[in-house]
Amino acid sequence: MTQKQYDTAKEVILDILGYGVPPEYLIDCGISKEVIYYVFTELNLRLPSNLDTAGIPPYPPPRDVLASILFSQSGHLLSPSATTGPTVGGGIAQPGLAGHSDQSRPSAPQGV
């Protein structure tokens, strides 16, 4: 699943929940338990009571697990930064920086 597909799934899930559909219904409809787990956890929503989380890597997944997931679904290894854009600080992707190099951002004043 690409980041764009994940973002679309997240929007659809939020739309469905916005119509008052109980979260448990998403499981009954056959939506991937991994997608439901990651979307609900990312958005800090209550997990459906009928969601079996056995075997789902924790959120956020460790880098090695993320790399193996990206490899298994794409057929070739992608680095997490290739799918999320540049990172700042502790490896967290900063929105709006995809496709921009670090040199394009102003640097912090030196010697302060």
Stockholm file with secondary structure:
# STOCKHOLM 1.0

chainA/1-112         MTQKQYDTAKEVILDILGYGVPPEYLIDCGISKEVIYYVFTELNLRLPSNLDTAGIPPYPPPRDVLASILFSQSGHLLSPSATTGPTVGGGIAQPGLAGHSDQSRPSAPQGV
#=GR chainA/1-112 SS CCHHHHHHHHHHHHHHHHTTCCHHHHHHTTCCHHHHHHHHHHTTCCCCTTCCCTTCCCSSCCHHHHHHHHHHHHSSCCCHHHHHCCEETTTEECTTCTTCCGGGSCCCCTTC
#=GC SS_cons         CCHHHHHHHHHHHHHHHHTTCCHHHHHHTTCCHHHHHHHHHHTTCCCCTTCCCTTCCCSSCCHHHHHHHHHHHHSSCCCHHHHHCCEETTTEECTTCTTCCGGGSCCCCTTC
//
